[in-house]
Amino acid sequence: MFTLKSKKILKLVTLGVAILGTLAIAGCGGDDSSSKSAAASDAKTIVVATRGTSKPFSYTDDNGELTGYDVEILKAIEKIDPSLHFEFKPMSTDAAFVAMDGGQVDLIANQMRRNPAREAKYLFTNEVNDYSVRNLVVKDDNNSVHSLADLQGKKVVATTNSEFVDMVKKFNETAATPIELIYTDKGAAETLNLVATGRADAAGEYKYIVESAVKERKLPLKIVGDTLAVVPTYFVVRKGDGMDDVVKRIDADMKKLRENGTLKDLSEKFLGGDYTVEPGK
């Protein structure tokens, strides 16, 4: 016959067994969770330099979140391809190339265009992000400028290393009076402000940026003349450490985003239209 003391001991033993069982089950769950974490940690981290101040491509929204067309493309890629993880670091384009040369940055997402000098030094994705339509923009009360020829002897502001700089330099080679170039690395926000405030006579900017600035920021600007250029943009990737394989994976993922309509949706959301196909084609 069990005594009162024996019954208490039995209850304690039973309770101990139950606790051990619970811990064993929890331990199994913990192992599963650890394996999931290990799988997630297998993703290759790609450090991305992006301007962060160039709406609608790369900027901080009202909630303090980095967003924009170029940024959201990479976020969409990560959703369909967990083997890649993108870590964003806002910086100017010039700083981005310095950081890439120093191995601190793997990819630049700043509406990058191909040119021979860059292609000799860096890798480029092959899938086009978008086709950027560049136009001349002047203050809305300026009725004397319709082309580069009308800007001889006047001040034109341009983002450092943009194809518009090359365009103006080429024009100046044969111009009777050269156009005075003002350089900035602060992007369209700065170029458009300089034109709107009369500190520059014109700029060459992307059509959707100008339209957005007029609509949202109420800047007194207008587009004039014919289209200056239609420029396909890409991501720039550093060479080495298997990054050529990363380029192939990004290209494959971009094709999926194009096929399932995500790329078009992002273009319409951020750029105001479908710029994922070349105009006129």
N, C-alpha and C positions, 0 to 999 in steps of 0.2 A: 504493500500500500504506500502511495506517495504521501509524503509529509508536505506541509505547507511550504517548507524550505525547498523541497525537491521540485515542487510545481513552479516555484519562482525561477529555479535554475533552468528548468525545461523551457520556460517562456523566454528566458534570456538567450538560450542556445538557438531556439527557433528564430528569434528576432535577428540574431547574428547571421544565421544562414540566409535569411531574406535580404539583409543588407548586402552581404557578399554577392548574392545573385544579382541584385540591382547594380552593384558596382561593376560586375562582370559584363552585364548588358551595356552599361554606359561606356565601359572600356571598348567594347566592340564598336559602338557608335563613334567613339572618338577616333578609332583607327580609320573608319570610313571617311570621316571628315578630314583627317590628315591627308589621306590619299587624294581627296578632291582638291585640297589646298596645294598639294604637290603638283597635281595636274595643271592647276591654274598658274603655278609658278613656272611651268615649262614655256609659257608664252615669251616670245622674244620681244624685249622692250626696245622700242624705237623712239629716240629722243627727237622731238620735232621743234624746230625753230619757226615761229610764226609771228607776224608783226603785232597782232593783238589790238591795233588801233586803226585798222583799215576796213571799215564797214563797206560792203557787206561780206567781205571775204574772211576777215579775221578780226574779231572785236569782242569786247566784254558787254554782255547784255545787262538789263536792269537788275538782274538777280546776282550780278557779279560773276556769271559763268562765261567762260570763253566759248565763243560760237562763231558762226560765219560759214560761208560756202565751203572754203578749203578745209576748215576744221571739221565740219560735219561730214564731209566725205570720208575722212579718216576714222571718225567715230562710227560711221556706218560700216566701214570695212572691218573694224574690230568686232562688231556685232555678228557678222557672218563668218568671221575668221578669228576665233579666240586664240589662235597660235601667234597672233600679233597684238601687241599692246603699245599704244601711242601715248607718250608722255610729253605734254606741251610746255614750251618755254618761250614766253613773249620776248621778242627782241627785234631790232631793226634788221633790214636785209643785209646791210654791210656787216653788222655784228654777227649775223647768222653765218656768213661765209667764213669769217675769222674763226668762229667757234667750230665750224665744220672742219676747217683746215687743222684745228687743234685736237680733233677727235672728240669734242664735247657734244656735238650735234650729229645726228644721223640723217636727218631729212629736213628740207626747207619747204614750207607750205606758204608761199607768198605770191601766187599767180606768176610762177616762174616760166620764162620763155627760153627756148633753146637758142644758143648761138655757138659758133665754133670754139671760142675760148673756153666756155663753160663745159662743152661736151668733151674737150680734151682733158679736163681735170676731174669732172664729176660724172655720175650716172644720172640718167633721166628715166622716169617712167615713160612707157610708150603710149598708154591710153590717155587721151586728151581729157583734161578736167573740164574745160570750157573754151569757147572761142570768144575772146575779148574784142569788142568793137570799140576802136579808139576814134574820138572826134576832137575837133578844136572847140574850146569853150571860152567864152568871153563874158564880160559883164553885160547884163540884159539891156543896158542903154547904149551899147556899142554897136553901131550900124556900119562901121567902116571896115571890119575884118571879116573875110569870107574864106581865106586860104593863107597858107604860109607866106605867100608873096606879099600879102597885105601887112605882114608883121616885120618887114625889113626895117631895121633901126629901132625896133620896139623890144620890150622885155617879155620873155616867155619863161614860165617856170616849169620845171620838169623833175620828176623823181629820178634820183641818181641811178644809173645803170638800166633805165627803161629803154625800150626800143624807140620811144619818142625822142630821146636824146640823140640817138643815132640818126634819126630822121632829120632833125634840125641841123645837126652837124653836116650831113650830106647836102642839105639845101644851102648852107652857108658857103660850101665850096665854090659855088657858081653865082651866088647872090651878089648884086651890085653893092648892097649894104647888108652886112650880116645881122642876123637876129641875135640879140643879147640873151644868153641862157642864164637863168637863175636855178641853182641846184638845191634840192632838199631830199632828205632821206626820211621825212615824216609822212610820206605818202600823199594820197589824194586829199586828205583833210587839210593839209597845209597848202597844196597847190591851189585848191579851190578857194581857200580863205584869202590867199594873196591876190587872186583875180577879183574876188568879190569886193575886196577893200581897195582896189585900185593900185596895189603895189606891183602888180604884174598885168600886162595887157592881155595875156592869154595863157592857156595851158592845153595840153593834149591829154585828155582823160577818157576813161572807159564810159561809154554811154550810160550804163545803168547806175554808175556812181554819181554822175552829174544829175540824172533824173531823181535819184534818191536825195541828194543834197538840196535840190530845189523844193522837193515835196516835204521832206522831214525837217530840214534845217532852215528852210525859207531863204536860202541864199539867192541873191539877185544875179542869176547866171542864165546863159542860154547856149545851146549847141549851134554852131554855124558850119556851113560848107559841107563838102562831101566827106564820106568816111575816110579817115587817114590810113587805117590798117585794120585787118582782122587777124588777131594773134592767138594761136592755140597755146594753152598753158598746161604745165605739167608739175610734178613734184621733182625736186632735185635730191639726189641721194649720194652720200659719200661712197668712195670706193673702198674695197677691202673688207675683211671680216665676214665674208659671205653675204655682203649687201646686194650682190647681183641676184642672189636667190630671193631676197626680200623684194626686189623690183619685180621679179617674175610673179611673186605671190600677190603683190599689190595690183599688178596689171590684170591678173586672173580675177581678182575680187572686183576690180573696177568694171570688168566686162559683165559680171553678174549684176552689179548695181545698174548698169546701163540696160541690161535685158529685162530686169524686173521693174524698171521704171523709177527706182529710187533716185538715180542721178538727175533725171528730168524733174522730179518733184522738188529736189533740193535747189535746182537752178531756178525753178519758178518761184519758190519760196524766198530765196535770198537775192536773186538777180532780176526778178520781175518778168521772166520769160524763159523759154527753153533755149539756152545757149550751149547745149551739149552737142548740137549739130552745127556744122559750118553754115553761116548765112548764105542763102541762095542755092543750097544743095539739099 
